[in-house]
Amino acid sequence: MVDFSMYKKSGSPTLNYEVDLLLQQVDILFDTTPTEVLGADDFGTKYDTYLYDTRLSASNLKSIIEQDLTNLNLMGWKPNVEVYLLQGTEQDIAIIQITFAKGIETVQKTYKIS
């Protein structure tokens, strides 16, 4: 799923830097649940429901996230995903750290799912 402003030729809502475009796509992915995007019913994530699956390990969730990232336009950036599952008193928490690398550049983004 690509935000419409990524390819707009002029105007203020456009992002100019490739890294910003990349992180915007990932933010949209993590902030969207399936059926929220008209015409792309399968786009989005349901990672929070995985926290209730006691059989799911950090490596399983990592594989799911890596698969979801392959559906994005990564523009040549290579993702490295680390998942940390923490046991909470009321609800478990997943910390997802994604590092993107391209050449000598790296950018890191961390997400919390509860």
Secondary structure, 3 states (H helix, E strand, C coil): CCCHHHHCCCCCCCCCCHHHHHHHHHHHHHHCCCCCCCCCCCCCCCHHHHCCCCCCCHHHHHHHHHHHHHCCCCCCCEEEEEEEEECCCCCCEEEEEEEEEECCEEEEEEEEEC
